[in-house]
Amino acid sequence: MPRAEETWSIADVLAHFAGYTRGVADLLGATRGAQPRAPAYDAPPDLNDDDFNQVVVQFWRRRPIADLRLEESEAFQALVAEVKALPAGALSADAYFEFTRGRSLESMLPAQSCGHYRDHLPAIRRALS
């Protein structure tokens, strides 16, 4: 069976980025009482990563690419704003946030943001060539 990114379009990869970036931004915002801003993906909270990816990709395949581009950009900016708003020490403290499963936010955040983009860059390059 091929990996998901091998069958995804560039827009699908962008949707994948937006889903996870917005998800982390919303989790951080929830710690200060902010309402989630992610689209209504109608995904059960206990989905594994692969199933969540499928829900997000299917959601965005039915919408204009301009809306997806805006969501991905706004999701990234929301994540940056949430990180900047953290109280002193929250970024590096282990188990400060329940969703990090005992790790510090700074140890897992690169994989959810800039590292995530880097991981998918080869597939994007292949799609563009």
C-alpha positions in Angstrom: 0.0 0.0 0.0 1.5 3.4 -0.9 2.0 6.0 1.8 -0.5 8.8 1.9 1.8 11.5 0.6 2.6 9.3 -2.4 -1.0 9.7 -3.5 -1.6 13.2 -2.3 -1.6 16.3 -4.4 0.3 19.4 -3.3 -3.0 20.8 -2.1 -3.5 17.6 0.0 -0.1 18.1 1.6 -1.0 21.7 2.4 -4.2 20.6 3.9 -2.3 18.1 6.1 0.0 21.0 7.3 -3.0 23.2 8.0 -4.8 20.5 10.0 -1.9 19.9 12.3 -0.7 23.4 12.6 -4.2 24.7 13.5 -4.7 21.8 15.8 -1.6 22.6 17.9 -2.5 26.3 17.9 -6.0 25.5 19.1 -4.7 23.2 21.8 -2.4 26.0 23.1 -5.3 28.5 22.8 -7.5 26.2 24.8 -5.1 26.4 27.8 -6.0 30.1 28.1 -9.7 29.6 27.4 -9.7 30.5 23.7 -12.3 28.9 21.4 -10.9 26.5 18.7 -10.6 28.1 15.2 -10.1 24.9 13.2 -12.7 24.2 10.5 -15.4 21.7 11.5 -13.7 18.6 10.3 -16.3 16.4 12.1 -13.5 14.1 13.2 -13.9 12.1 16.4 -11.3 13.1 19.0 -9.8 9.6 19.3 -8.7 9.2 15.6 -5.2 8.1 14.9 -3.0 10.3 12.8 -3.6 8.5 9.5 -7.4 8.6 9.9 -7.3 12.3 11.0 -5.2 13.1 7.9 -7.8 11.4 5.7 -10.6 13.5 7.2 -8.7 16.7 6.8 -7.6 16.0 3.2 -11.1 15.1 2.2 -12.5 18.2 3.8 -10.2 20.5 1.8 -10.7 18.6 -1.5 -14.2 19.9 -1.5 -13.3 23.5 -1.0 -11.5 26.2 -3.0 -7.7 26.1 -3.0 -7.7 29.9 -2.1 -9.5 29.0 1.2 -7.0 26.3 1.9 -4.1 28.6 1.3 -5.6 31.2 3.6 -6.3 28.6 6.3 -2.7 27.2 6.2 -1.3 30.7 6.5 -3.6 31.8 9.3 -3.0 28.5 11.1 0.7 29.1 11.1 0.4 32.7 12.3 -2.0 31.5 15.0 0.6 28.9 16.2 3.3 31.6 16.3 1.0 33.9 18.2 0.1 31.2 20.7 3.8 30.3 21.3 4.6 34.0 21.8 1.8 34.3 24.4 3.0 31.4 26.5 3.9 32.1 30.1 7.6 32.1 31.1 9.0 28.6 31.2 6.0 26.9 29.5 7.8 26.2 26.3 10.6 24.2 27.9 8.8 22.6 30.8 8.2 18.9 30.6 4.5 17.9 31.0 3.3 21.5 31.1 0.7 20.7 28.5 -1.3 17.5 28.6 -1.3 17.0 24.9 2.5 16.8 24.7 2.4 13.5 26.7 5.0 14.5 29.2 7.4 16.1 26.8 8.2 19.8 26.6 6.5 21.8 23.9 9.9 22.9 22.5 10.8 19.2 22.0 7.7 18.3 20.0 6.8 21.6 18.2 9.4 21.5 15.4 8.0 18.2 14.2 4.5 19.8 14.1 5.7 23.0 12.3 8.9 23.7 10.4 10.2 20.1 10.6 6.9 18.9 9.3 7.3 21.0 6.2 10.8 19.8 5.7 9.7 16.2 6.0 7.2 16.6 3.2 9.3 18.8 0.9 10.7 15.8 -1.1 7.1 14.8 -2.1 6.3 18.3 -3.1 9.4 18.6 -5.2 8.5 15.3 -6.9 5.0 16.5 -7.6 6.4 19.7 -9.2 9.0 18.0 -11.4 
